[in-house]
Amino acid sequence: MTLTWGPIRCYLGVLILDQCLAMQAPTNCPMTPRRRDLRSVQYQPALRLGADFSFISGFVHSFLGTVQPNPFPKKLFQSFVEGNNIVQNPDTIKEVLRYETGFLVCAAIGLLYLVLVPLVGLCLACCRCFDHCGGRMYQEQSQGIHVRRRGLFWATLITTIFILAGNACMFQSNQLLDMSVEQSPQGLGNVVTNLQIYLSAVPQQIHTVVNESFLTIDEIAKNLMSIDSSLGTEIQSSIHRQVSKALKSVHEMSAVVNSTKQDLVQFNNTLRQLQPKVAQLQAELNDVKIRVNRTLPSNTTLPELNALSLNAKFTVPNLMDLQSAVDRADFDAQVRQGWEFLQSIPRQVSNQSRDAVQSIEQQLVQIKGQISHLSEDLPLHSLNDVSEQMKTVRTFITKYSPQILGTERYRWAVCLVLCFVVLLVVLCNALGLLLGPMGLQPKADPTKRSDTANCGGLFLMASAGFSFLFGWIFMLLVLVLFLTGGNLYTLVCVPWQSQELFQIIDTPGMIPGLSLSETLHLKTKLTLSEVYSDCHQNMSLWNTLHLSELFNLDQFLNISKYTEQIQQDFEKQNITLRVVNILTWDLRTQLQNFSKIAGGVNFGNISQQIYNFSNTILNISGTLDHLADKQTNISVKAELQQLATALRGIQNNVTVNIMPMVHIVDDTLQSLGTILSHINDTVGNVLTDIEEAQNFLNSNTSEIVKTISRRFLECQMAYFTSYIHWANKTITQEIGRCGPVAGVVDTVGRLACSYIVESLNAFWFSLGWCLIFLIPNIIFSIKLAKFYRRMKHKDVLENHIQLTHIPRATME
């Protein structure tokens, strides 16, 4: 037998490559789809009759062990397998006879029974016809007659009980044999079905493994296609943690600048509205001042008039420089540039790694094509051929099952008749033992015995007659079944159950051409016993057939040429990120100038000045009223009072129109002062954060890209490494578990030996048991019948003793 190793290597190649692509990723890598386990196969249940053969199997086994104590005849078996003509070889015939000594002795005893029983029965019948052997119907009456009758009664009863026990075993074994044969087609059908299921399960497991390989390759390809969201996003996240703080600081500084700009705009707008009103107020004050000086007498002076001048300054030192610095500052653009840099990292990674990804994808496509090609070359057709043969066997079983079952019904009926014949003997004994004592009167004349007792005696004679009539025929059947079933048990069932049969078959040279080691080209000796034992433990085909001697699994699992090429292609890419310059010289200058100018701005309290000025006007108006009261000149007095009223109107105008706007200017300046008072510290922190971020980008960006890219590549390589471990475990421990094959062998052995042969042996043993006890039954029943049957001749007891009359004394 020669094997074609090319398809088998292809098969292993598929399994190995699948394992490489079906692993579990490391914990720091993205999770791959959960692998499907090899689907568990559902087999048909083994045949269970629910029958118990233990009631007599122990006796049968013990008897057959005594009859055949010799070990299995290996030489005879080898001669038979080699096709030697055993009949023409005297030495072989002697060995067969020597091995079958026990069976031959039992067969001789059976033949002796077969000859003597009908011969003795014939002689007894002839002897009784000539009034001998109890045929004269005469019974001598003696003193121990009742003792003998009781002894024969109990002996016959005990014998009958033993025969009845054997007869019950006959009924039981016949029924069990019928059940075994009837369910044999179903049991064999389940065996064939289980083999078909196993043969179809192996290709399904292979296809499952291959399909899982495709899914894993697709997952790796998906990771490469989405490298922007995997590798790019991880690089972005690493850089974001360091740069975001600086960008947030710049953004906060930009908010401060924008707030300052809004306050300056509000200040300038309010100031433009306030200046015309202040100018008009100043003109009115000047007019009042001139009129007061003209109205007052020449000898009267009013020094308070010098205070009628609005000296409030609505300008802030360095405010124009602050305005100019704010207008030049453009921090928002820098923030946008920084965020755009972070957002562009995945896109840059995807664009710069496109060539490497395409090269790796081509290799994955080639791997997938290779797997598909290998799966097509697997020798699955051989399994299909075997499965087709199993279908043929099933068809044969289905076709001939009705004929077998029909024949079995006839066998069952014949054996049932045999059982009833033996039961008839038992019934005759029972009726004889019942009617005989019931109608017997011990002191009655034997020629005048009752009909009941006579009927009991006739039943006992009928029992003996049936025993003579059918015993030798039944013995012939026992001999045939004994030689058949006994040899099947000792030559097949015993070595099968002890696995000695496998060891015998495994003996070198026992069966020419049968050597699993040579067939599979193994160095280690592989035997059927080991295969059966391993399959009984549901081990995989790899361990059962020692395939490790044929294939170096580690070498097959070595995929370094793929991983090295993928690493080379991936490392050829040079991902270089365009680093943004967050801390430009212009930005540094703007921040420093802004901080310097903001620190030099001095805000005065303009509203307090205007308030003091308003109070001065009121005081002057009061002074004018006082002067008017002192004047004697009515016109001067009226003019002064008019000027005082005018001053009060100006003061009211200041309060109503100017003071609200002045408060707005003052609040704006106060807000600016609050913001700018902390600007130096804020600018210092911003410059520190930006400088740290910029140094980080300049120094670490390239290293971060290399490290994360290396980790991404290692993650993909880790898929292969982990899949290799899974492949090793699956190939060596999971694929093709042969437990169902051992189950098939066990089922066939159980069906043939434990059911059919056991019940067959139980039947002939029970029948032989009954036949053995028929011999004493004949003797006891014939002798006991004479005590119950009505005799034709009397046995008269004559008394010849002379008796002398002795007169009695009388009273006179």
C-alpha positions in Angstrom: 0.0 0.0 0.0 1.5 3.4 -1.0 0.5 6.8 0.2 0.5 10.0 -1.8 2.0 12.5 0.6 1.4 15.6 -1.6 -2.3 16.1 -0.7 -1.6 15.3 2.9 1.1 18.0 3.0 -1.4 20.4 1.4 -3.9 19.5 4.1 -1.3 20.2 6.9 -0.3 23.4 5.1 -3.9 24.6 5.3 -4.2 23.7 8.9 -0.9 25.3 9.8 -1.6 28.5 7.9 -5.0 28.7 9.4 -3.6 28.4 12.9 -1.3 31.2 12.0 -4.2 33.4 11.1 -6.7 32.4 13.9 -4.8 33.3 17.1 -5.9 35.6 19.9 -4.2 39.0 19.8 -2.2 40.3 22.7 -4.0 42.4 25.2 -2.5 45.7 23.9 -3.7 45.0 20.4 -7.2 45.4 18.9 -9.3 42.4 19.6 -9.8 40.1 16.6 -13.1 38.4 16.0 -13.8 35.5 18.3 -12.8 32.3 16.7 -15.4 29.6 16.4 -14.5 26.3 18.0 -14.6 23.1 16.0 -18.2 22.2 15.9 -19.2 19.3 18.1 -20.6 16.4 16.2 -23.8 14.7 17.2 -23.7 10.9 16.8 -26.4 8.3 16.9 -26.8 6.7 20.3 -25.3 3.2 20.8 -27.7 0.2 20.8 -29.1 -0.5 24.3 -31.4 -3.5 24.6 -32.0 -3.1 28.3 -31.6 -6.9 28.5 -29.8 -8.6 31.4 -27.8 -11.7 30.5 -26.2 -11.9 33.9 -28.8 -14.4 35.1 -26.9 -17.3 33.4 -23.9 -15.7 31.6 -21.7 -16.5 34.6 -22.5 -20.2 34.4 -22.0 -20.2 30.7 -18.6 -18.4 30.8 -17.4 -20.7 33.6 -18.5 -23.8 31.7 -16.9 -22.6 28.4 -13.7 -21.6 30.3 -13.5 -25.1 31.7 -14.2 -26.6 28.3 -11.7 -24.4 26.5 -8.8 -23.4 28.9 -6.3 -23.1 26.0 -5.0 -19.7 24.8 -5.9 -18.3 21.4 -4.4 -20.5 18.7 -2.1 -17.9 17.0 -0.5 -20.4 14.6 -3.8 -21.9 13.5 -5.1 -18.4 13.0 -2.1 -17.5 10.9 -2.5 -20.6 8.8 -6.1 -19.8 8.2 -5.3 -16.2 7.3 -2.6 -17.4 4.9 -5.1 -19.6 3.1 -3.3 -22.9 3.9 -5.3 -26.1 3.3 -5.9 -27.2 6.9 -7.8 -30.3 5.9 -4.8 -31.8 4.0 -2.2 -31.0 6.6 -2.1 -33.7 9.3 -0.1 -31.6 11.7 -2.6 -28.8 11.5 -5.5 -31.2 12.0 -3.8 -32.5 15.1 -3.3 -29.0 16.5 -7.0 -28.3 15.8 -8.1 -31.5 17.6 -5.7 -30.7 20.4 -7.1 -27.2 20.8 -10.7 -28.4 20.5 -10.2 -31.3 23.1 -12.7 -29.9 25.5 -15.3 -29.3 22.8 -14.7 -32.8 21.4 -15.1 -34.4 24.8 -18.4 -32.6 25.3 -19.4 -33.5 21.8 -18.6 -37.1 22.5 -20.8 -37.0 25.6 -23.5 -35.4 23.6 -23.2 -38.1 20.9 -23.3 -40.8 23.6 -26.5 -39.1 24.9 -27.8 -39.0 21.4 -27.3 -42.7 20.9 -28.1 -44.1 24.3 -31.2 -42.2 25.1 -33.3 -43.5 22.1 -31.6 -46.9 22.4 -32.4 -47.2 26.1 -35.9 -46.0 25.4 -36.4 -48.6 22.7 -35.1 -51.4 24.9 -37.2 -50.3 27.8 -40.3 -50.2 25.6 -39.6 -53.7 24.2 -38.8 -55.1 27.7 -42.1 -53.8 29.1 -44.0 -55.3 26.1 -42.8 -58.7 27.4 -44.0 -58.0 30.9 -40.5 -57.3 32.1 -39.0 -54.0 33.5 -42.3 -53.2 35.2 -44.5 -54.3 32.4 -46.3 -57.1 34.4 -48.1 -54.4 36.5 -47.2 -56.1 39.7 -45.9 -54.4 42.8 -44.5 -56.3 45.7 -45.7 -55.0 49.1 -43.0 -54.7 51.6 -42.5 -52.9 54.8 -40.2 -50.1 53.3 -42.5 -49.3 50.4 -43.8 -46.0 51.8 -40.2 -44.8 52.5 -39.2 -45.6 49.0 -42.3 -43.9 47.6 -41.6 -40.7 49.6 -37.9 -40.7 48.5 -38.8 -41.1 44.9 -41.4 -38.3 45.2 -38.9 -35.8 46.5 -36.2 -36.8 44.1 -38.7 -36.4 41.2 -39.9 -33.0 42.6 -36.3 -31.7 42.9 -35.5 -32.9 39.4 -38.6 -31.2 38.1 -37.6 -27.9 39.7 -34.2 -28.0 38.1 -35.8 -28.7 34.7 -38.3 -25.9 35.2 -35.4 -23.5 36.1 -33.6 -24.5 32.9 -36.8 -24.2 30.9 -37.4 -20.6 32.3 -33.9 -19.7 31.2 -34.7 -21.1 27.7 -37.8 -18.8 27.4 -35.8 -15.8 28.6 -32.7 -16.4 26.4 -34.9 -17.1 23.4 -36.7 -13.8 23.9 -33.4 -12.0 24.3 -32.0 -13.5 21.2 -35.1 -12.4 19.3 -34.7 -8.9 20.6 -31.0 -8.9 19.7 -31.6 -10.0 16.2 -34.5 -7.7 15.7 -32.5 -4.6 16.8 -29.4 -5.7 15.0 -30.3 -3.9 11.7 -31.0 -0.7 13.7 -27.7 -1.1 15.6 -25.7 -1.7 12.5 -27.5 1.2 10.8 -26.4 3.5 13.7 -22.9 2.2 13.3 -22.8 3.0 9.6 -24.4 6.4 10.2 -21.8 7.2 12.9 -19.0 6.3 10.5 -20.6 8.5 7.8 -21.0 11.4 10.3 -17.3 11.0 11.3 -16.1 10.9 7.7 -18.2 14.0 6.9 -17.1 15.8 10.1 -13.4 15.7 9.3 -13.9 17.8 6.0 -16.2 20.1 7.9 -13.6 20.7 10.5 -11.0 21.4 7.8 -13.4 23.9 6.1 -14.1 25.5 9.4 -10.4 26.0 10.0 -9.9 27.4 6.5 -12.8 29.7 6.8 -11.4 31.0 10.1 -8.2 31.7 8.3 -10.0 33.8 5.7 -11.7 35.8 8.5 -8.4 36.4 10.2 -6.7 37.5 7.0 -9.6 39.9 6.3 -9.3 41.3 9.8 -5.6 42.0 9.3 -6.4 43.5 5.9 -9.0 45.6 7.6 -6.5 46.9 10.2 -4.2 47.9 7.4 -6.9 49.6 5.4 -7.9 51.6 8.4 -4.4 52.4 9.4 -5.4 56.0 9.8 -7.9 55.2 12.6 -5.6 52.6 14.2 -2.0 53.7 13.9 -2.7 57.3 13.0 -5.1 57.8 15.9 -2.7 56.2 18.4 0.1 58.6 17.2 -2.4 61.5 17.4 -3.4 60.5 20.9 0.2 60.3 22.1 1.1 63.8 20.7 -2.2 65.3 21.8 -1.6 64.6 25.4 1.5 66.9 25.3 0.5 69.5 22.8 -3.1 70.1 23.9 -2.0 71.8 27.1 0.0 74.4 25.2 -2.8 74.9 22.7 -5.3 75.4 25.5 -3.0 78.0 27.1 -2.7 79.9 23.8 -6.4 79.6 23.4 -6.9 81.1 26.9 -4.4 83.9 26.1 -6.3 84.5 22.9 -9.5 84.9 25.0 -7.7 87.4 27.2 -6.6 89.4 24.2 -10.1 89.3 22.6 -11.6 90.5 25.9 -9.1 93.3 26.1 -9.9 94.2 22.5 -13.6 94.4 23.3 -13.0 96.6 26.3 -10.8 98.9 24.3 -13.5 99.2 21.6 -16.1 100.0 24.1 -13.8 102.6 25.7 -13.1 104.3 22.4 -16.8 104.4 21.5 -17.8 105.9 24.8 -15.0 108.3 24.6 -16.0 109.5 21.2 -19.5 110.2 22.5 -18.3 111.9 25.7 -15.8 114.3 24.2 -18.3 116.6 22.4 -20.4 116.9 25.5 -17.4 117.7 27.6 -16.4 120.3 25.1 -19.8 121.9 25.2 -19.9 121.8 29.0 -16.5 123.5 29.1 -17.8 126.3 26.8 -20.8 126.9 29.0 -18.6 127.0 32.1 -16.3 129.5 30.4 -19.3 131.7 29.5 -20.6 131.6 33.1 -17.2 132.4 34.4 -17.0 135.5 32.1 -20.4 136.7 33.1 -19.7 136.2 36.8 -16.5 138.2 36.6 -18.3 141.0 34.6 -21.3 141.1 37.0 -19.4 141.2 40.3 -18.4 144.6 41.6 -14.9 145.7 41.1 -14.1 145.5 44.7 -15.5 141.9 45.0 -13.6 138.7 44.0 -14.6 135.1 43.8 -11.6 132.8 43.9 -13.8 129.7 43.5 -14.4 130.7 39.9 -11.0 129.3 39.1 -12.4 125.8 39.8 -14.9 126.2 37.0 -12.7 124.3 34.6 -13.1 120.6 33.8 -9.6 119.1 34.3 -10.6 115.4 33.9 -8.4 113.6 31.5 -10.1 111.0 29.4 -6.9 109.5 28.1 -4.8 106.7 29.6 -1.1 106.6 29.3 0.2 103.8 26.9 -3.3 102.9 26.0 -2.6 103.5 22.4 0.4 101.2 22.5 -1.9 98.6 24.2 -4.4 99.1 21.4 -1.7 98.6 18.8 -0.4 95.4 20.5 -3.9 94.0 20.7 -4.6 94.7 17.1 -1.3 92.9 16.1 -1.9 89.9 18.2 -3.4 86.9 16.3 -3.3 84.0 18.7 -6.4 82.3 17.2 -4.6 81.6 14.0 -1.8 79.9 15.9 -4.3 77.8 17.8 -6.1 76.8 14.7 -2.8 75.8 13.1 -2.0 73.6 16.1 -5.3 71.8 16.1 -5.2 71.4 12.3 -1.8 69.7 12.8 -3.2 67.3 15.3 -6.2 66.5 13.1 -4.0 65.9 10.1 -1.9 63.2 11.8 -4.1 60.2 10.8 -4.3 61.5 7.2 -0.5 62.0 7.0 0.1 58.5 8.4 -2.4 57.0 5.9 -0.9 58.9 2.9 2.7 58.1 3.8 2.1 54.4 4.5 -0.1 53.7 1.4 2.7 51.9 -0.6 3.6 49.6 2.3 0.0 48.8 3.0 -0.6 47.9 -0.6 2.4 45.7 -0.7 1.3 43.8 2.5 -2.2 43.5 1.2 -0.9 41.9 -2.0 0.9 39.3 0.2 -2.3 38.7 2.2 -4.2 38.2 -1.1 -1.5 35.7 -2.2 -1.8 33.8 1.2 -5.6 33.7 0.8 -5.3 32.4 -2.7 -2.8 29.8 -1.6 -5.2 28.6 1.2 -8.0 28.4 -1.3 -5.9 26.4 -3.7 -4.7 24.1 -1.0 -8.2 23.5 0.3 -9.3 22.5 -3.2 -6.4 19.9 -3.4 -7.2 18.2 -0.1 -7.9 14.4 -0.5 -11.4 14.8 0.6 -12.6 12.7 -2.3 -11.2 9.6 -0.6 -13.4 10.3 2.4 -16.3 10.7 0.1 -15.5 7.3 -1.5 -15.5 5.6 1.9 -18.8 7.4 2.7 -20.3 6.1 -0.5 -19.2 2.6 0.5 -21.0 3.1 3.8 -24.1 4.1 1.9 -23.8 0.8 0.0 -23.5 -1.1 3.3 -26.6 0.7 4.6 -28.5 -0.1 1.5 -27.5 -3.8 1.9 -28.7 -3.7 5.5 -31.9 -2.1 4.6 -32.4 -4.6 1.7 -31.8 -7.8 3.7 -33.1 -6.8 7.0 -36.7 -8.0 6.3 -35.4 -11.4 5.2 -33.3 -11.7 8.3 -36.2 -10.6 10.5 -38.5 -13.1 8.8 -36.0 -15.9 9.3 -35.6 -14.8 12.9 -39.4 -15.1 13.4 -39.2 -18.8 12.3 -36.3 -19.5 14.5 -38.0 -17.8 17.4 -41.1 -20.0 16.8 -39.1 -23.2 16.6 -37.2 -22.5 19.8 -40.5 -21.5 21.4 -41.9 -25.0 20.5 -38.8 -26.5 22.0 -39.4 -24.5 25.2 -43.0 -25.7 25.3 -42.0 -29.3 24.8 -39.7 -29.2 27.8 -42.4 -27.4 29.6 -44.7 -30.2 28.7 -42.4 -32.7 30.5 -42.4 -30.4 33.5 -46.2 -30.2 33.4 -46.5 -34.0 33.2 -44.2 -34.3 36.2 -46.2 -31.6 38.1 -49.5 -33.3 37.4 -48.2 -36.7 38.3 -46.7 -35.4 41.6 -50.0 -33.6 42.3 -52.6 -36.3 41.3 -50.6 -39.3 42.5 -50.4 -38.4 46.2 -53.9 -36.8 46.1 -55.6 -40.1 45.0 -53.3 -42.5 46.8 -54.5 -44.5 49.8 -51.3 -46.2 51.2 -53.1 -49.2 52.8 -55.3 -49.7 49.8 -54.9 -52.8 47.5 -52.5 -51.8 44.5 -55.1 -53.3 42.2 -57.8 -51.1 43.6 -56.0 -47.7 43.5 -58.1 -44.7 42.6 -58.4 -43.2 39.1 -56.8 -40.0 40.4 -53.7 -41.9 41.6 -53.6 -44.0 38.4 -53.9 -40.8 36.3 -50.9 -39.3 38.2 -48.9 -42.4 37.5 -49.8 -42.1 33.8 -48.6 -38.5 33.7 -45.3 -39.6 35.2 -45.0 -42.3 32.5 -45.9 -39.7 29.8 -43.1 -37.5 31.1 -40.6 -40.3 30.8 -41.9 -41.1 27.3 -41.6 -37.5 26.1 -38.1 -37.4 27.5 -37.1 -40.5 25.5 -38.9 -39.2 22.5 -37.5 -35.7 22.2 -34.4 -35.8 24.4 -32.0 -37.1 21.7 -33.4 -34.7 19.1 -32.8 -31.8 21.4 -29.3 -33.0 22.2 -28.5 -32.9 18.5 -29.6 -29.2 18.4 -27.5 -28.5 21.6 -24.4 -30.0 20.0 -24.7 -27.8 16.9 -25.4 -24.7 18.9 -22.7 -25.6 21.5 -20.0 -26.0 18.9 -21.0 -22.9 17.1 -21.7 -20.5 19.9 -19.0 -21.9 22.2 -16.3 -21.4 19.6 -17.5 -18.0 18.6 -17.3 -17.0 22.3 -13.8 -18.5 22.9 -12.3 -17.6 19.5 -13.9 -14.2 18.9 -15.6 -12.7 21.9 -13.1 -13.4 24.6 -10.0 -12.1 22.7 -12.1 -9.2 21.4 -13.2 -8.1 24.9 -9.6 -8.5 26.3 -8.2 -6.8 23.2 -6.0 -9.9 22.7 -7.5 -10.2 19.2 -5.9 -6.8 18.2 -2.6 -7.9 19.8 -2.7 -11.1 17.8 -3.4 -9.2 14.6 -0.6 -6.9 15.4 1.9 -9.8 15.7 4.5 -9.3 13.0 3.8 -11.7 10.1 0.4 -12.8 11.5 -1.4 -11.0 8.6 1.0 -10.5 5.7 1.0 -6.9 4.4 -0.7 -5.5 7.5 1.7 -3.2 9.3 0.6 0.3 10.2 4.1 1.4 10.8 5.3 0.4 7.3 2.1 1.7 5.7 2.5 5.1 7.3 6.3 5.0 7.1 6.7 5.4 10.8 9.8 4.7 12.8 7.8 3.9 15.9 5.9 0.6 16.0 2.2 1.4 15.6 -0.3 -1.3 16.4 -4.0 -1.7 16.2 -4.2 -2.1 19.9 -2.5 1.3 20.4 -4.8 2.9 17.8 -7.9 1.4 19.5 -6.7 2.5 22.9 -6.0 6.0 21.8 -9.3 6.3 20.0 -11.0 4.9 23.1 -9.6 8.0 24.8 -10.9 10.2 22.0 -7.4 11.4 21.0 -6.7 13.2 17.8 -5.4 11.7 14.6 -2.1 13.5 15.0 -1.4 11.7 18.3 -3.1 8.4 17.4 -1.1 7.9 14.1 2.1 9.5 15.4 2.1 12.0 12.5 4.8 13.9 14.3 7.3 11.4 12.8 6.1 12.2 9.3 5.9 16.0 9.6 8.0 18.5 11.5 5.2 20.7 12.7 7.5 23.4 14.0 9.0 23.7 10.5 5.6 23.9 8.9 4.6 26.5 11.5 7.7 28.6 10.7 6.3 31.6 8.8 9.4 33.8 9.2 9.6 34.3 5.5 6.2 36.0 5.5 6.8 38.0 8.7 10.2 39.2 7.5 8.9 40.3 4.2 6.0 42.1 5.9 8.4 43.8 8.3 10.7 44.9 5.5 7.8 46.4 3.6 6.5 48.1 6.6 9.8 49.5 7.7 10.5 50.8 4.2 7.9 53.4 4.8 9.2 56.7 6.3 6.3 58.4 8.1 7.5 62.0 8.7 5.0 64.3 10.3 5.1 68.0 9.3 5.6 69.4 12.8 3.8 72.7 13.4 5.9 75.6 14.9 3.7 76.7 17.8 6.2 79.1 19.4 7.1 81.3 16.4 9.4 84.3 16.9 6.5 86.7 16.1 4.3 84.9 18.6 7.0 85.2 21.3 7.5 88.9 20.5 3.8 89.7 20.5 3.4 88.0 23.9 6.3 89.8 25.4 5.3 93.2 24.0 1.7 92.7 25.2 2.9 91.8 28.7 5.3 94.8 28.8 2.7 97.3 27.5 -0.1 95.9 29.7 2.1 96.4 32.8 2.7 100.0 31.9 -0.9 101.2 31.6 -2.1 103.4 34.4 -5.8 103.9 34.8 -7.0 107.1 36.6 -10.4 107.5 38.3 -12.2 109.7 35.8 -15.6 109.4 37.4 -14.3 110.7 40.8 -12.9 113.7 39.1 -16.2 114.5 37.4 -18.0 114.0 40.7 -15.8 116.4 42.5 -16.2 118.9 39.7 -20.0 118.6 40.0 -19.8 119.4 43.7 -17.6 122.4 43.0 -20.3 123.8 40.7 -22.9 123.4 43.4 -20.7 125.1 45.9 -20.1 128.0 43.5 -23.8 128.3 42.8 -24.4 128.5 46.5 -21.7 131.2 46.9 -23.3 133.2 44.1 -26.7 133.0 45.9 -25.0 134.3 49.1 -23.4 137.1 47.2 -26.7 138.0 45.5 -28.3 138.4 48.9 -25.7 140.9 50.0 -25.9 143.0 47.0 -27.9 146.2 47.1 -28.0 146.7 43.4 -31.0 144.9 42.2 -29.7 144.3 38.7 -26.5 142.8 40.1 -28.4 140.7 42.5 -30.7 139.4 39.8 -27.7 138.7 37.5 -25.9 136.7 40.2 -29.0 134.7 41.0 -29.4 134.0 37.3 -25.8 132.8 37.0 -26.3 130.6 40.1 -29.3 129.0 38.4 -27.3 128.5 35.3 -24.6 126.7 37.3 -27.1 124.4 38.8 -28.4 123.6 35.3 -24.9 122.8 34.2 -24.4 120.6 37.3 -27.6 118.8 36.5 -26.5 118.3 32.9 -23.2 116.8 34.2 -25.2 114.4 36.4 -27.7 113.4 33.8 -25.7 113.3 30.6 -22.0 113.1 31.4 -21.8 111.0 34.5 -23.4 107.8 33.1 -21.0 107.8 30.2 -18.1 108.6 32.6 -19.2 105.6 34.7 -19.1 103.4 31.6 -15.6 104.6 30.7 -14.5 104.0 34.3 -15.9 100.5 34.5 -14.3 99.6 31.2 -11.0 100.9 32.4 -11.4 99.0 35.7 -12.1 95.8 33.7 -9.0 96.4 31.7 -7.0 97.0 34.8 -8.2 93.8 36.3 -7.3 91.8 33.2 -4.0 93.4 32.6 -2.9 93.2 36.3 -2.4 89.4 35.9 -1.2 89.4 32.3 2.5 89.0 33.2 1.9 85.7 35.1 -0.4 84.5 32.3 2.0 85.3 29.6 4.8 83.6 31.5 2.8 80.4 31.9 1.7 80.4 28.3 5.3 80.8 27.1 6.4 78.0 29.4 3.7 75.6 28.1 4.4 76.5 24.5 8.1 76.1 24.8 7.6 72.7 26.5 5.2 71.6 23.8 7.5 72.8 21.0 10.5 71.1 22.5 8.4 67.9 22.7 7.4 68.1 19.1 10.9 68.9 17.9 12.5 66.2 19.9 10.0 63.3 20.3 7.7 63.3 17.3 9.9 61.2 15.2 10.5 58.7 18.0 6.8 58.5 18.9 6.0 57.7 15.3 8.7 55.0 15.1 7.7 53.5 18.5 3.9 53.3 17.8 4.5 52.1 14.2 6.8 49.4 15.6 4.1 48.4 18.2 1.5 48.3 15.4 3.7 46.0 13.4 4.4 43.8 16.4 0.7 43.6 17.0 0.1 42.3 13.6 3.0 39.9 14.0 1.7 38.8 17.3 -1.5 37.7 15.5 0.6 35.2 13.6 2.6 34.1 16.6 -0.5 33.5 18.7 -2.2 31.7 15.8 0.8 29.4 15.6 0.2 28.3 19.1 -3.5 27.8 18.5 -2.6 25.9 15.3 -0.3 23.5 17.2 -2.9 22.8 19.8 -5.7 22.3 17.2 -3.7 20.1 14.9 -2.3 17.9 17.7 -5.3 17.7 19.9 -8.5 18.7 18.1 -8.6 17.7 14.5 -10.2 14.2 13.8 -10.8 13.0 17.3 -11.3 9.3 16.7 -13.4 8.4 19.7 -16.4 7.7 17.4 -14.4 5.1 15.6 -13.7 3.2 18.8 -17.4 3.6 19.7 -18.2 1.9 16.4 -15.9 -1.0 17.1 -17.3 -1.3 20.6 -20.9 -1.2 19.3 -20.2 -4.0 16.8 -18.5 -6.1 19.5 -21.4 -5.5 21.9 -24.0 -6.3 19.3 -22.2 -9.5 18.1 -20.9 -10.9 21.4 -22.8 -9.3 24.3 -26.2 -9.7 22.7 -26.4 -12.3 20.0 -23.6 -14.8 21.1 -24.5 -14.4 24.8 -28.2 -15.1 24.2 -27.4 -18.0 21.8 -25.1 -19.6 24.4 -27.6 -19.0 27.1 -30.2 -20.8 25.1 -28.2 -24.0 24.4 -26.8 -24.0 27.9 -30.4 -23.9 29.3 -31.6 -26.6 26.9 -28.6 -28.8 27.8 -29.2 -28.2 31.4 -32.7 -29.5 31.0 -31.5 -32.5 28.9 -29.0 -33.5 31.6 -31.8 -33.5 34.3 -34.1 -35.5 32.0 -32.0 -38.6 32.6 -32.7 -38.8 36.4 -36.2 -37.6 35.6 -36.8 -40.6 33.5 -35.5 -43.0 36.2 -37.4 -41.3 39.1 -40.7 -40.8 37.2 -40.8 -44.4 36.0 -40.1 -45.8 39.4 -42.5 -43.4 41.1 -45.3 -44.1 38.6 -45.4 -47.7 39.8 -46.5 -46.4 43.3 -49.5 -44.6 41.8 -50.7 -46.7 38.9 -53.4 -49.4 39.3 -51.7 -52.9 39.3 -53.2 -55.9 37.5 -51.8 -58.5 39.9 -52.1 -58.7 43.7 -49.3 -59.3 46.1 -51.1 -61.7 48.8 -49.4 -62.1 52.2 -50.2 -65.8 53.6 -50.1 -66.5 57.4 -49.2 -70.3 58.2 -48.9 -69.9 62.1 -51.2 -72.3 64.1 -53.1 -70.4 66.8 -54.1 -72.2 70.1 -57.2 -71.2 71.9 -56.6 -70.6 75.6 -59.8 -70.9 77.7 -60.6 -68.2 80.1 -61.1 -68.8 83.9 -64.7 -68.6 85.1 -66.3 -67.8 88.5 -68.3 -70.5 89.9 
